[in-house]
Amino acid sequence: MPNWKEASPPADSYDITVSQTKRGQVQHLKKQRQPTSESSGSHRNQAKKGQQATTTLPPKESSPILDQIPDDAFNVYFTPEDLVGKAANTSHEYMRQWLPLRRQFLDIILEREAPPSNILCTKCKTRNFKIRCADCLGTPVLCVQCCRNSHEDHPFHRIEIWSGTHFSPGWLWQTGVAIHLGHGGNRCPSNQNMDQEVESLMSTFPSTFNDTGAQDMDEDDSDVEEPDGEYGWAGSGRQPHRDLHGAPIVVVVHTNGVHHLPISLCSCPSAPDPITQYLQMGFYPSTYKQIETVFTFQVLDDYRLENLECQTSCHHYYSKLRRMSNSIFPTSVPDRKRELARAERQWRNLKEWKWFGFGHTDAIPGDTDLALFCPTCPQPGVNLPDNWEDDEYQWKYFRSFVVDGNFVAAHQQQLRTTDDVWIKDGEGFMTRRAPYFDHLRCTTEIREPCTCNEHRAVLDRSKPHKGCDVTGIGAFACLRHGCYCPGSIVDFQVGERQMNVDYGLVQAFNNTRTDQAPKIIVVYDINCQYSKNLRKRVEAGRYLHFRPGLNLVAGIGMFHVHGHQDVCYGRYAPRFIPGAGQSDGEHYRPDMTLAHRTENVDAHMGDNNFKKMIDMVPTLCKKWKNVCSSAIDARSDFELLSQSATPEQTELWTASVQTAERLREEGNVEAMDIYNVKGIKVIPQTEIQANLMQAEQEADSGVGVTTWLVAGMKIQEAQAQLVSFIRRQGKKPSGDQRLQINRKRQALRRKADEFQDSFQQLFPAVALDGVDLREIPYGDDVLGDDEDEAYLATVPRGEVEKMEIFLPSTCPGVLPRQLKTAAKVELKLRIAQAENALEGVHREIGHKSFLFRNNIALAINKQMKTRAYSAVKAADDEVRQFVRVYNQARNAILALGCSEDIAARYQKLLPEQLVALKSIYEPNARGAGTYSLPWFWMLQVGSDSDSAEYMDELYWVNWMRARAKMLRWEEESILIPSEMKWTTFFFHNRANGWKTREAMSHKAGHQAYARKQVAMWTELAEHAQTAFTSCSYVTLIPWAVDLDVVCNDVLMK
């Protein structure tokens, strides 16, 4: 344990000391004081150990109480033992600790099945027990009377009856428990006759406790009949009569199952109607004329959360309740799935009206009135101060949106659609139906030629889905925080058509207070295609409208863009859009009627926005800490790159970037191509071979050398392929497999002999006798994800597939004079071989990544998934073969004595660099925004690395990209404190709105709920204020000198 030290009297100012320990930096708050003779030098020395920085805070006013506290009272000093980090136990370690205790746990659990040794009721301690309650704390055993009395306020507990040999299921109505309405759970004075029937029922309660040697058993209970099967495992728990002296037996659905209980209505002259009595008691009736089934408010809330958090359907949720009611015969429990689905729709709608204050007014919700949007995006009139337009950093008020389609949220067409009841139409996140369908009827989808890669969203936009009246949804959310835009979510009727997305985009702008936004950034996977004629389509649309002077910038997700053509990176990557900061966003990946589905989508999106809101404070604090480190790294990278550039170059490059950004705002996205390297594309290896052969013929020297070298390289590639084939057959291949192996070996042997004959003809003076050729890589170490070394065959040296082929690159030592020219030719061929292999690696990894995203992620059955994974395996096989070829080419390049630049260009390929790009198939995953691509993705494959012009271009493009990355992080360092302020303002704004509703209300319940909401939103605001203020002290950005002032000013106002 840490050692506490005594200290001397306090002073009036404080020091913050930062100590470095094995667990990281530790901050200490310590009072300053003048040195006195009473001070202990040893204490001062201990306080100075590990000290790295000291910051003086403003003096505090002296307090009589604080003055009595020693100044070192809150300092903790650690011994060396304290500084040794203790690793926390893992889940595996806890499991190992449990294994020796398993038998003990099991015995105790089984012993609970037996009755206690004391047969007396745990309540009255006079009568023998007959019942135990499974839901009461400690599972007490009770007599019938005590069970009834103690469960008047707990009518939904599960009880068990002792049969003499075991406990079997029982029901509280058997003990006389009933529910009374109208008097706070007490019996109505007008229904006293019910007590007589309850007493009669209790007198027939079975005496199911066998004598275990106890004395003084009740005489009234000694000779009562055993219960029949209706009340055991096979029973449903249903009372044999439909009422109990006028009190109807009602099916009550609660969180722990289905119950049958008599419910007595209040019969007083002033009693309200039955529906009111049920609702006042917390029961929601499924029908309204003759109430036979009710749902507790708790079960409706529980199902709502199960559906939102666990995606649980009504069918599965009610199946769980039936099993909880009777685990052996669940079908004996009444089926109320349809009633639950109907009640849940109504309950959810009532909750939304309540949450958004429509219980405090006579108004009817209008468009988007039942939707919660982002608390952090800048919205005038919601979370911005009145003078926000005077801020010099107007780029902070840019708005950004992300667009995406989801074809998992399809809807099967129903037989009866005309009877569908719509209780929501545009009040939430889905668009209002009538104007949306009017827009679709009067709009014609214009099929534009594809100018980029063949993306699924473009190819499938007219593809119908059999049996579906809705094929998916188009979702719109704020880019930085992932909150869905109210009134903007659209249904797709076929594919992801532009006419559908256009309408949703316009509604997203209209419903999120973007009228005064200086600029709007829209990020969409296919924006290179979608944004080209967007303004023309909006101008031509009868139901579409952009505000005059709208400054709209199109982008493609930071890593989605890698699936596009190279030019799209500079034109659309958010990294090159000023004001975009470091953005993130998530999207909803969701049977019922179409109206019910609309409400369900609304509910899930509303719940998404609510969770985003309550998580916004820790999210912004976490982002701020990330900014503090990432911004420093980005600036360091940029400054390091700028050291070798002249002031004239940096000035020229900066001006070029500014010009390009201005031209993009004017509609010329091609101007952003300055961020792309325009180097030479990869030259096919065959073209290099043809050029070398032509040079041989023109010089009439060395004719045939190029052909001979290419033949040798092909033999080596074939050897690697054969090694891979043999290893995949396993350690004990079958007869057919051995036959295939030998045939391949024979074919390879013939090619090797022909190659040897060509060598003797070309270089008759070169003798190979006794030359130990250098070994080359045959790809034994290049394994797939589905390959295990333990099951693969081992290929020994000596066979044809591992026979050394004589080439200049395999010749050890100094080459003979006759082969030096051939070595130069081979180096050129090997470079071309490496370039083509890297291009193949690029292509197949990209192909595999898109297979993961488009085929596997969207597969809806096992057959489609099997086909998709087969395609992935084929792409993976291609990647491995290209890697084997690249390894051979790299090995030869290094052996041929290449320059240092060439050797540095061709690095080793590691297995972890060859996986599918998560940034493509799962771009919103945690950490995708900070993912770094492997080195070969940054390589301009095919370019002449010796070209000074190319190297200059590559340098200044990298300089501009590093500058853009640094600027986005600096924008983030200004945006985050502003978003902290806007979030706090949002919470205060909501609290003020409920204060207004409280003043307008005249009913006690309405006023109490309004005060409850005021307290909740005020607490959220205070929590945000405290968290943000604490977080603002962690300012580590050296160039943001005024950032502390900005943060404190933002957060303390």
N, C-alpha and C positions, 0 to 999 in steps of 0.2 A: 504494500500500500504506500502511497505517497507520504512523505514526512512533512507535517505541518510545522512551521517555524514561527516563533514569536517575533515581534518587531517593535519598533519605537513609535512614539506618537505621530499622528498624521500631520500633513500640510494641506494647502488649499489647491494644488494643481496636480495633474496626473500625467504619467508616462505610459505609453504603449510599448512594451518590449516584445520582440519577436524572437523566439528561440527555435533552433533547428533540432529536432529529435528524429529518431528512426521512424517515427510515425508521421513525420511531416513537420510543418511549421506550427508553432503554438503561440498565440498572442496572450499577453498578460497585461492587465490594467493595474497600474501601481501609482500610488500617490507620490508626488514630489515633496521633498522637505529639505530644510537646511541641515547640514551635518551637525550633529551634537556629540557631546562626549559620551552619551549613553548608547550611541549607535554601535552596533557590533560589526567589526570589520569582516568577520567571517560571513555574516549575513550578506554584506554588500558583495563580497566576492562570489558567493553562491548565486546571487541575483544576476551577476554579470556573465556567468558561464553560458556560452552559446548565444549571447546577445548579438544581434546583427543590425538592428535598426531601432531608433527611438523617435517617436513623434509626440510633440507636446500638444495637448488639448487645452482649450480655454479654461481659465480658472473657474471653479465652482464656488457657489456661496457656502460658507461654513455652516454646519449643522451641529447642534449640541450632541445629538445622538451619534452622528458620524464621527465627531471628534473623539469619541471614546473608543472607537474601533482602531486597533493597531494598523499601521499602514501596510504591513505585510500579511494581514489576516486573510486576504484573498489570493495570496501567491501560493502556488503549489510547487514544491521542489521534489524532483525525482531522483531516486537512487539509480545506479546503473542497471539494477535488476528491473526497475520499473520501465526502463526504456526498451527492454527486449520485447518485441512484438509477439503477442500470443495469437496464433492462428485460430480462427473460429472453427468449431466442429462443422463438418460437412454433413449432408444428408446421409451419406454412406456410413459415416461414423455413428450417427444417431441410430441408424438401422442395426449396426453391429452391437450397440449397447442394448438394444431392445431384444435381440435374439435370446439371450439367457433368461429374460423375463417373460418370454412368450407363454410358457406353461403356467406361471403364476397368474398372469392376466387372464388366461383362459379359465383357470379354476375359479377365480373370483367371479367372473361373468356367469359361469354355469351355476354357481352356488346361489346366485340371485333368483334362479328359477324356482327354488324351494321356498316354502313359507318359513317365517322366522320361528324360532323355538318358543317364543312367547305368543300364544294364540289370541291374546287380548287385543282389542282395537287400540291403535296408537293414540287416538284422540280421547275417548271416554275412559279407556282402561277398565271397563266393566263388562262389556259384551265381547263375545268372540268375533274375530274378524271373518269376513266372507269375501271381501273385495280388496284389491290393491289398485292404486291409481298409477298408471305408467307415466303420467305427465307431471304429477306433483313432485316437488323436490324430495329426493330420497326414496321415492316409490313407497309411501306408507301403506300399511294394511289397515282397513277400516271395517267397521260394521255398517249395516245398511243405513241406519239413521245418521251416523256421522258422515258417511259418504254423501248422503243427500244434502245435509246441512252445509258441509264444507264446499260443495260444488254448485250451490245456487248461483254464485258469481263466476263459475268456471264450467259452464255447461258443455264445453267442447273437449274436455279432457277424455282420454281413453282409459277405460277401466278393464280389469280382468277379474274373473270369478274363480274362486278355488273350487275345483270339482271333486276334491278328495284325493286326487292323484297328481293334478297339475293345474296350472292357471290357464283358463280359456277366455276368449274375447267376451266382453260384456258391453252393455250400453247404459248410459246414465239415466235414460228414461225409465229403465227397469227399477231404479231406486226411487223414482218419483220426482226427479229433477224436471222442471219445466221452465219455460221462458215467459216472463210477464212483461207486457208492454204498457207504456203510458205512465208508470210511476217509478221510473228510474230502476227497474228490475224488481221492484216489490210487487206483491199481489195486489190486484185491484180490489178495493173493498166491495165492489159489486159482484165479484166472482168467488165468494167464499165456498160455494158448493163444490168447487173443484178440489178443495182439500179432502173432502170425503172420499172421492174416487182415488186420490193419491194414496190415502191411508189404506184403502182396499187393495190397491196394487201392491203396496209394500208388504201387506200381510201374506201375499202369495209369492213373495220373492223366495227363490229356492234356497234351501239350506244345503249348501254344497260343500260344507267343511266337514270332513271326517274326523272323528275323535282320535286324537293323537296322544291320549293319556291325560289331557287336561281335565280339570274338574269344573263343576258348576256351569255346564253348558246351558244355554237358554232353552227352556222347554218349548217355546213357541217355534223354535227353528229346527227341532229335532226330527220331525216327521213330515217334512215338506218334499214334494216330488222334485226329481232332478229336472233340469231344463231340457227341452227338446232341441233338435238340430237347428231350429230357427234362430236360436241365440248362440250357437257355437260357431265353429269355423265355417260351416256351410250356410249360416244365416246371413242376411243382409243387414240385420240390425233394425229392420222395420217393425214398428209396433203393429200388433195384429188388428187393431181397429184404426179407422180413419180419423177419429177424434177421441179426446179424453174429456168426457163431460162437457162437450161443447167447444173445447179448445182443439183446433185442428192439428193433426200431426203433419208437420212441415219438413220437407227436405232442406236441410241447412248445409251448404257447402262452405267449408272452412279450410284453412291452410293445412290442417292435419287430416283431412278426409271429408267424407260425406256423413252427415248425422241425421237421425230422425228424432225430432223433439216436438212435444206439444207446446204451442205458442198461444198464450192467452192474451187476447186483446182487451184493452181497457173499455169497460162498459159504462163509464160515468156519463152523465148527460152532456157534459162539456168536452167529451173525448173527441179528438180529431179523427179524420178518416183513417182507414187501415194503412194505406200507403204511407201517410205521414208518420203513423206510429212505428211502422217497420223502419223507415229511414232514420227516425230519431234514435232508434235503438242500435243503429249501425248495420242494418240488414237491407240489402238491395234486392227488391223483388224482380223475378224474371217475367212475370205477367202482372196485370193490374186489376182484373175483374175478380178472379178467384185465385188467391195467392197460394201456390202449392210448393214452390221452390224459391229460396232466397239465397243470396250470396253475401257473406260478410264483407264489410269494407276491406278487411285485412286480406282476404283471398283475392279480391280484385286488384289491390295494390301489389300483392305478391306475384300474381300472374303478369301484370304489366312489367314489373322489373325482370322477371324471368324471360319474358319475350324480348325486352330491350337488351339485356346483358348476355343472355345465353341463346338467343334466337329460338326459344322454345315455342313450338306451335301449340294451339289450343288442344289439339288431339293428344299430344304427348303430355301436356300438363295435366289434363283431366285423367289420362290413363294413370299418371302417378298418384293422383288423389284416390282413384279407385283401388289401387294396390295398397295404399296406406290404410284404406278402410277395411279391406279384406284381402290379404296377400295370397290366400289360397284360392278363393273364388271371386276374383275381381268383377266378373261379369254379373254377379248377383247384386252389385251396387248400381243404383239407378244411373242411367246415362244422361248426363246434362251438358254434353259438349256444346250442342247448338245454343242452349240457353246461356252458357258461359261466354261463348263468342259474341252473342248479341249484347249481353250485359257489359262485357268488357269494352265494346265499342262505345256504348253510351257513357260508361264510367270515364273512359279516357277523354271523351269530348267534354264532359262536365268538369273534369280536372283542368283542362285547358282553359275553359271559360273562367274558372276560379283563379287560376294562376295569373291570367292576364287582366284581371280586374273587372270582368264583365258581369260578375255577381253584384258589383257595387254601382251599377248603372243600368238603365233600361235599354242602352244601345245594343245593337246586334253587331257582331264582329264583321269587319270588312276585309278586303284583300290584305293578306299578310299580318292581320292583327293578332293571330294566334301563333306567331313564330318569333323566336328569339335569335337575333343575329349576333355577330361578333362584338364582344365588349371592348376590343382593343384597336380595331381598325378606326382611323380618324373619321368621325361622323359629326358634322356641324349640327348643333342643337341636341346632341346626345352626350358626347364626351369631350368636346373641344371648348376651350374658353372663347369668349366673345371676340377677342382680338387676335384670333389665330391667323388671320390674313396679314397681320403685320409682321409675322415671323419671317426673318430673312432666309431661313431654310425651308422654302416652300416645297421642296422635293419630299419632305417628310410626310406631306399630305397627299402624295400620290396614292392611288388605290390600285390594288392588284387582285386579279381573279384567275382561277384555274378552272378549266373545262375538261370534262371527261365523260365518256359513255360507259354504261354498265349493262351488259347483255345477260347477266345472271338474274336480274330483277324482271324477268318476263312474267306474263300472265296468260294462263290458259283460258280460251274463250268459254264462257258459260252458256248454258242452253237458254236461260231466261235472263235477259239483260234489261228488258224494258221495266221490270219491277224493282230494279235496284234503287235503294234509298241512299241518297247522298246527304250526309250530315255535315260535310265539309266540301267546299269548292273554292279554292283559292285563298282561304284564310290562313293556310299554313305555308308549306314549302312547294307544293305542287301548284302549277299554274291553273288559273280559272279555265274551265273546259270550253265554254262557248266561244270566247274570242280566239282561243288557241286553235280550235277546229275551223273557225272562220278563216284564220290565217292559212291553214293548210289547204283549205278548199280553193282559195283564190291565188295560191302560189304554185308555180311549176318548178320542180327541181331541175336545174340545168347541169347536165353532166359535163364537167370540165376535164380536159386531158390531164393525166397525172404527170407532174413535172419533177417528182422526187421518187423515192423508193416505193414499192407497191405495198403500202400499209393496209392492214386489214380494215381499218375504219373507212378508208377510201374504197377499197374493193367491194366490201360487203354492204355499202350504204343502201343498195336496192334489193338486198337479199331478204326474202320473206322467211318467216318461221312458221312452220306448219302447226295449225291448231292454236295459234296465239293471236289475241287481239292487241296485245302489247308485247313487243319484242325486247324491250329494255328501257332504260331511262337515261336522259342527259342531265348531268349534275353540274352545278356551278357553285364554287366556294371561294372564300377569300384565300389568296395564295399564301399569305404569311402564317395564317393560324388554322386553316382548314375548316372554317365554319361555313355551313351551307347558306346560300342566299335565299331569303324568303320569296315565295311566289315565282320561282324561276325554274323549278325542276320539270322537265318535259318528258312525256312518254314517246317512245319510238314506235312507229307502226310497221316499219320494215327494218332497214339498217340505220346507220348513223348519218342521216341526211343533213345537208347544210340548212335546209329550210326549218328543221326542228331546232337545231342549235341556235340559229339566228334569233328565233323568238325567245328562247330561254335566256340568251345573252342580253337582249334588250331589257327583259324583265329584271334580270339581275342588276343591271345598272339603275333601273327606275326604282327598285325597291330597297336599295341600300344607301341612299343619300349620297349619290355621286355627282349631283348637279354642280357642285363647286370644286370638284377635284381638279387640280391643275393638270394631271395626266392619269390615264388609266392603262395599266399593263394587263394584258390577257395572255395567259399561257395555256397552250392547247397542243396535244401530241402531234397534230397534223396542221399546225398553223402555217407552214410553208405553202400549203395548198388552200387551206380554209380562208386565210386573211387576204388573199390576193384581190378578190372582188367583193369583200364584205361590205364596204361602203356602198357599192353599186346595188347590192341586193337589199340593203336597208332602205336606200332611197326609193327603190322600186316597190317595196312592200307596203301594202295598205295599212297593216297593223304594226309596222316597225318604224322606230324613230330614234335617232341619235340627237342629242342636244347640239345646237350650233357651236362650232369651234371645238368640238371634242378632240382632244389630243390622245390618240389611241396607238399603243405600241404592242406589236405581236411578239410572242416568245414561244419557245418550246422548252419543256422541262430540262433541267441542267444535264440529266443523263439520258433522257429520252432522245435527245438530239444525236446521240451516237448511233442510233439506228437510221439516221437520215444520210443524205449525201453530204459530202464534206463541206460544201458551201453553206449548208444550213447552220453549222456551228457558229460561225462569226455573225451570221445574220439574225439568229433567233435565240441564242443561248442567253439566259437571264444574267449571266456574269457580265455581259457587255451592255446591259441596259442600266443606265444611271438611275438611281433611286430604288432599284429592286432589292438591295440588301442581300441577305442570305435567307432565301424563302423556303418554306416547307408547306405541305398540305396533304390531307388524307381524303379518301373518298369512300362512300357507302358501297359495300359489295353485298346487297340484300339477296295455302291456296285459299283463296278466298275470293269473294266477289270483287269486281273492279273498284267499287266504292270503298269496300273494306281494305283493299290493297292500298289505295290512295291514302287512307287514314293511317295505315301501318307504316308506309314510307314516311309520311309526315312525322309520325311519332318517333321513328328511329332517327330522322334527321334532327328533330327538335332535341332528342336526348343526346345526340352527338354534340350539338351546340352547347347544351347545358353542361356536359362533362368538360368540353373545351373551356367553358367559362370558369368553372370551379377549379380547373387545373391551370388556369392562365397565370396565376401568381407564381407558383413554383416553376412553371415553364419559363416565364420571363426571367426569373432569378437564375435558373440554370443556363439560359441562353446568354445572360450577361456575363457569367463566369466563363463561358466558352468564348465569348467575344474578346474578353480580356487577354486570353492566350492566343487565339487564332489571329486576331488583328495584329498582334506583335509579330507573329511568324510571317504573315503575309507581307508586312512592311519590310521585315528583314530580307525576305526573298527578293523583293523588288529592289531594295537598296543594293543588295549584292549584285544583281543583274545590271544595275545602273552604273556600277563603278567603272566598267570598261567602256562606257559610252561618253562621247563628248557632249558639252552643253548644247552645241549646235544640233547634234543628233536628237537629243531628248526634246529640244524645242520643236524640231521639225516633226517628230513622231507624235508629240502631244497635239500639235495643230492638226495633223492628219486625223487623229481620233476625233477631235472636236468637230471637224468638218464632216466626217462620216456620220457622227451622231445627229448632226443637224440635217443632213440629207435624208437620213432614215425617218426623222420626224416629218419630213416633207413627202414621204412615201417611197423613197428610193432605198429599199432594203439591200440592194446589191452593193451599196457603198460600204456596208459592214464586212465585205469580203476582205478588207485589209487585215482582219483577224485570222484569216486562213492562209496557209502556206501554199503558194502556187507552184510548187516544185514539180519536177518531172515525175510522171506516173511510172509504175514498174514496167520495165521492158521485158517481154517474154524471153525465156531462156533460148527458145528456138531462134529468135531474132538475133540475139548475141552470137549464137552458133553460126547463123547464116553470114553475118558480117565478118566473122573470123575466117570462115571458109573462103569468102570472096577475097579477103586480103591475101590469103595463101595463094590463090590462083593468080591474082594480079602480080604478086611478087615472084611467082613461079618458084617458091621455096617452102619446104615443109608441108607440101600438099598431103592431106590425109591425117595430119596430126590432130586437128580439131575433132574429126570424126572418131579417131581412135580414143581420144580423151573422153568424149561424150559417151562412147560405148562403155568405157571403164566405170564412169560415174553411174551409168544405168545399171551395170552389174552390181555395184555396191548397194544401190537402192533396192534392187531385187533381192540381194542377200538379206537386207534388213526386213523386207517383207516376208521372206521365207522363214527367217528366225522367229518372227512374230507368229506366223501360222503354225509352226511346229510347237511352240510353247503353248499355244491355245488348245492343242489336242490333248494336253495333259501328260502325266507321267506314264500312263499305260494306254496308248492309243489302240484303237480297234484295227482289224485287218484292213478295212476300207480306208481308214485314216492313214495307215502306213503306206498303202498303195498310192494315195494322193501325194504324200510327202516324197516318195521315191520318184514319181513322175516329175514333180517340180524340180527335184534335184538333177534329174537327167537333162531337162531343158536348160537349167542354169549352167550345168557342166558344158554343154555344147557352146553356149555363149562365151564362157570363160576360155575354152580352147580356141575359138575363133579370135578372141581378143589377143591371146598369146601369139597366134600366128601373125596377126597384124603388127604386133610389136616387133617381131623378128624381121619383118619386111621393112619397117620404117627405121629401125635402129639396129642394123646387123652387127655393128661394132660394139654394142653394149652387151656385156655378159652378166647374167643374173646368178650364176653359180655361186652358192655360198652366201648370198645376200639375205640377211634377216630383215624382212620388210616390217615396217612399222604397223602396229595394230590400229584399227579404226573402230569407232563405235558402231555396233550392230543393232542397237535399240533394245537390248535386254532389259534396261532399267526404265524403259518407257512403258508404264503400266496404266491400264484404264481403271475407272472407279470400281468396275465389277470383276477385276482380276486380282487374285491373291497369289503371291509368290509360292506359297506352300503347295498349290495345286497345279502350277505351271511346270512344263517340262524344262529340263536343263539341256542346252545345246553346247556340246564340247567343241573345242577347236579341232580343226583337221577336216571336218566335213566341208563340202563345197560351199555351204552357206556361210562359213566362217573362214574361207580360204583367202589369204591375202592376194590382192590384185595389185600388180606393179603399175604405179603411177608416180609422177614426180613428187606428189604429196606423201606417198608411202615409202619413198626411198630414204633411208637414213643417211646421215652425214652429208658430205659435199656431193652435189649432183655432178654426174659426168657432163662434160662440155656439150655433148649432143642433146642433152635433156634440158638445158637451161632455157632455151627458147620455149620448149614445151611447158616448162613450169610457169612462165609468164602467161601463156595462153590458158593453162589450167586455172590460174588465179582469177582471171576474168570470168571464166566459166563458173567457178565456184562462187564468186560474188553474185553472179546472176542466179545461180542455184539457191543461194541463201535468201536473196531478195524474193524470189518466187515462192520459196517455202514460207517465209514470213507473211507474204500476202495470203497464202493459203491458210495459215494459222489465224490471221485476221478474219478472213471470210468465214471459216467454219466455226470459230468461237462466236462471232456475231450471229451466225445462223443458229447455233445451238441456243444462244440466249433468247432469240426471238421465238424459237420453238417452245422454250419454257414459258414464255409470257403469253403467246398467242394460242398454242395448241394444247399444252398441258393445263394451264390455268383455266381455260375455257372449256375443257373437256367435260361432258355431262354424263358420260357413262364409262364403264370399264373398257369397252371396245375402243372408244376414242382415245382413252388414256394409254392403252396398250400400243396403239399405232403411233401416238405421239412419242412415247418413250423409245419405240423402235427407231423413229427418225432421229431422236437425240443420240441414240447409241451409234447410228451410222455416222452422224456428224462427229461424234467423239472419236470414232475409228479414223476418220479422215484427219482430224487434228493430230492424233498420235503419229500417223504416217508422215505428215508434214514435219513434225518435230524430229523424227528419225532422220529425214533428209537434211533438215537444217543442222542437226548435230554433226552429220558427216561433212557438210559444206564448211561449217565453222572449224571443225577439226583440221580440214585440209588447208583452209585459209591461214590458220595460225602456223601450220607446219611449213607453208610455202614462204614464210618470212615476210608477211605483209607489213605495211606501215602501222605506226601506233594508232593513228586515227581510225584505220579500218579495223584494227583489233578491238578498239574501244567501242566501235559501232555494234559489233556482233557479240552481244553478251550471252551468257548461259541462260537457257530457258528452264525455269523451275516448275515443278508440278502444280504448285498453288497459283501460278500465273495463268494456267490453261483452263481454269474453270469458267463456266458461263458467267457473264457479267450481271451481277445482282442489280446493278444500277439500271439495267435494261428490263429484266423480267420482274424486279420488285423495287421500283424506284423510290417508293415511300417508306421503305424499311428503315429501321433505326440505323443511323450511321451512313445512309446512302449519300447524304450531302457532303460528307468528308471523305468518301472513298476515293482512293488514288488508283489510277489505271496502271497496269504494268508498263515497263519501259518500252516494250515494242509497240504499244499503242501510240506513244509519243514520237515514234520514229517515222520519218518521211520515207516510206519504203520506195525504193526505186530511184531515189535522187542521187545525183553525183556528189558524193560527200567531199570530193576535192574541188567542187565549184565554189569560187569565192562569192559569186553572185548569189548562189543558193544559200550559203552560210550567212551572208549578210541579211538576207530576207528572213531566214529562220531566227536569227538573233533579234531582229526588231519586232517580229511577230510575237516571240516569247516575251519580249519586254512589254509590249502592249497588253498581252494577256495577264502578265504579273501585275501590271498597273491596274487593270480592271479588277482583278481579284482583291488587291489592296483597297481600292476605292469602295468596293461592295462591303468589305469588312468595316471600313471607317464609317460608311453609311449606317451599318448595323450598330456601331457604337453610339451613334446619335439617335437612331430609331428606338432602340430598346428603352432608354430612359423616358423618351416621349411616350412610348406605349405604356410604360408603367403609370405615367400620369393620366393617360386617357382611360386606362382600365379603372383607376380609382374614381375618376369623374363619372364613369358609367355606373358604378355601384351607387354613388351618391345620387345620380339622376334617377335610378330606379327607386331608391328610398324616398326621394321627394315626391315621386309619382304616387306612392302608396300613402304618403302623408296627405296628399290632396284627396285621395279616395276616402281616407278616414274622416276627413272633415265633411265630405259629402254624405256619409252614411249616417243613418239614424237608428239602425238595428244593432243590438249589442253584439251579436255574433259577427256581423259584417265589420264592426269597428275592431273587435278583438283580432280577427284575421288580418285586417289592414295593419294593426300595430305589430302583429307577428311578422309580417313581411317587412315592415320598416326596420324592425330589430335585426332580421336576417341580412338585409342588404347593407345596413349600417355596420354590422359585424364583418361582412365581407370587405367593406371599404376600409375599416380599421385594420383588419388583418393584412390587406394589401399594403396599406400605408406603412405598417410596422416592418413587413418583409422587405418592401422596396427600399425603405430607408436604411435598413441593415445591409442590404445588398449593395447599396450605392457606395459604401465605404471601401469595397473591394475594387478600387480603381487602379488598374495596373498598366494603363496605356500611357506611355511616356510622352507622346506628342500631344495628347488631349489634355493640355495644361488646365483648361477651363472646364474640363468635364466634371470634376468634383463639384464645381460651382453650379454647373448645369443640372447635375443630378439632384443636388440638394435643393436648388431652386424649384426644379420640377416636382420633387416629391414632398416638399415641406409647405408649399402654398396650399 
